[in-house]
Each structure stands twice: as C-alpha cells, then as structure tokens.
Amino acid sequence: DSEAHLQRCQLLSVTVLTDHQHLDNTELKTILNSTAPQQYRIRAKLKAYEPRKLYQSVKLHCSKCNSFQEVPDGDDFDLILQGSAVTAPNPELHNTSWYDSVTWTTQDQKQRKIAIHFVKHDELLQQPENTLLMIEGGTQKEVWKLAKRFKCVIPVKSTEDDLELLDLSAPFLLKGSIKYYGCKQCSTPKPVRSLSSIAVEQEPSWEPAEIAQVLGIELLQYVFVMKFTLDDGTGALDAYLFDY
C-alpha cells in the first residue's frame, strides 16, 4: 500500500522523486532562492509526509473559491436527516405535474412520516435505473437503499410553498455509491421545482453537474491531496500532490 511504500522510501539514503533526466540536479537551497515558475530536477530525502492515513488525503474542493474541506462522515448526514424529519411532509406539495408522490408512516416507535417523490418524464414514470426521486423524512440507511436502485436520490424537506434542499453540510445528491456536495460559500440554492426544466428534456440524463447547475449549487469535487517534505542537506522544501 502507499503508506508502506512511503516508509520504504524514507529508509533509502537518497530517493529520486522526479525524472527529467535531461536536467542537472539542483540544490534545494538554490530553488528556495529562485523565483517561480522554473523547472528543476532534485535528489532529496523524504523527511515527512501528510496526512499519515491515506483515506485522509481525500478532500472536497471548490474550483470557484478554491477552498478545501473535509469529507463529512455519515454521522453528520444522519443528524441532518433527523433534523429535517421533524417537519412532516406537506401534502399540498404532493403529486404535481412533474412528479408522483407516495407517503407512509413507519411502524416503529417514532412513527416517522416519509414521502418519496418520483420525477416523471412525458407524464410517465421511468424505469428505476432512469428515475430521479426526492425523499423526505428518510434515514441514511433508507436513502442509501434507494440510491442503489434508482438513478439519483435527492434528500429534501417541505416548506409552505415548495420542496427545499437540506443544509449543504449534507449531500444534495446521491448517485450509486457517491455523495455529491455543494459549496456553502458559492452556492445559491434554488427551489426544487427548478428540476422540472430537466424533466421536460427529450432524454433527461440526470447528471450531477446539470442537476447542480439548475439547483444553483456550486459542485464540490473530490480531490486527492498530500504534502511531502523533501530535504537534501542544503534546505527543506514542501511539495504538494493534488489531483482529481
């Protein structure tokens, strides 16, 4: 694995970290006193790296404001879903021209009220693998179960006038095994009825980027980030690895 590989690298006296065989080696001291951008080839020891655990290298990045944030864990999502379930689904928002609604009350002690809204195309319901649905009052387990069967799932809550997205600390969309998040700083969430503009397309693709756009969401992208500290005896340099 990558962590074991990095530990082996640290045991070597000198590690070549870049190729560019046509370039001569340059001391880090010289590089630190130079102005960027330049191209160099170095020979250095790997003194340290961050983060220590590989899974911690995955972050969420906003290309608009260039901010990074940690990927929220499942507990955060659960709490937001529980908070939204306090507001019961509004029956006046059910069965519109562009979605059909199904509601029921759970048989457990809490007797949660759940509503699922299936988006229609050409006034008809599609096959599950082509269907976008919205859920109110569901648990994380229930949301994931639906995400495995249907094309996309959007957790929502009722207001007096429309369905709304949840707090952007939660994923605004789930597709397959992936949670999609929006940037709190750059997003201006629109009412969920904005999705009807995609529903009337000839063949709705329900791609996350298109859904994000019509909902006023600035889509965060998963990125891989690591920091390596290199030392050749003349100076130390932090090198960053960043990729989508």
Long-range contacts (C-beta under 8 A, 24 or more apart in sequence): 1-54, 2-54, 3-52, 3-53, 3-54, 6-46, 6-49, 9-46, 10-45, 10-46, 10-47, 12-45, 13-45, 14-43, 14-44, 14-45, 15-43, 15-44, 15-45, 15-46, 16-43, 17-42, 17-44, 17-46, 17-228, 17-230, 17-239, 18-42, 27-232, 27-234, 27-235, 28-230, 28-231, 28-232, 28-234, 28-235, 28-236, 28-237, 29-234, 29-235, 30-234, 31-235, 31-237, 32-235, 32-237, 42-230, 42-232, 42-237, 43-232, 44-230, 44-231, 44-232, 44-237, 45-230, 45-231, 45-232, 46-228, 46-229, 46-230, 47-229, 47-230, 47-231, 47-236, 48-228, 48-229, 49-226, 49-227, 49-228, 49-229, 50-226, 50-227, 51-226, 57-224, 57-225, 57-226, 58-222, 58-223, 58-224, 59-222, 59-223, 59-224, 59-225, 60-181, 60-220, 60-221, 60-222, 60-223, 61-220, 61-221, 61-222, 61-223, 62-183, 62-185, 62-186, 62-218, 62-220, 62-221, 63-221, 64-183, 64-186, 64-218, 65-183, 65-185, 65-186, 67-183, 67-185, 68-223, 68-225, 69-220, 71-222, 72-169, 72-170, 72-181, 74-140, 76-169, 76-170, 77-140, 77-170, 77-171, 77-179, 78-139, 78-140, 80-166, 80-167, 80-169, 80-170, 81-138, 81-139, 81-140, 81-143, 81-155, 81-166, 81-170, 82-139, 83-167, 84-136, 84-137, 84-155, 84-157, 84-166, 85-112, 85-113, 85-136, 85-137, 85-138, 87-157, 87-158, 88-113, 88-137, 88-158, 89-113, 89-114, 89-115, 89-136, 89-137, 89-158, 90-158, 90-159, 90-160, 93-158, 93-162, 93-163, 96-193, 97-123, 97-196, 98-193, 98-195, 98-196, 98-199, 98-200, 99-134, 99-199, 100-125, 112-137, 113-137, 114-138, 114-142, 115-158, 116-146, 117-156, 117-163, 119-195, 119-199, 120-199, 121-199, 121-204, 130-204, 130-206, 132-195, 132-199, 132-204, 132-206, 132-211, 134-163, 134-192, 136-163, 143-174, 144-174, 147-174, 147-175, 147-176, 147-177, 148-176, 148-177, 151-175, 151-206, 152-206, 152-208, 152-211, 154-192, 154-195, 154-211, 156-192, 161-191, 162-191, 162-192, 162-193, 163-191, 163-192, 163-193, 164-189, 164-191, 164-192, 165-189, 165-192, 165-215, 165-217, 168-217, 172-212, 172-215, 172-217, 173-208, 173-211, 173-212, 175-208, 180-208, 180-212, 180-219, 180-220, 181-219, 181-220, 182-212, 182-217, 182-218, 182-219, 182-220, 183-217, 183-218, 183-219, 183-220, 186-218, 187-216, 187-217, 187-218, 188-216, 189-215, 189-216, 189-217, 190-214, 190-215, 190-216
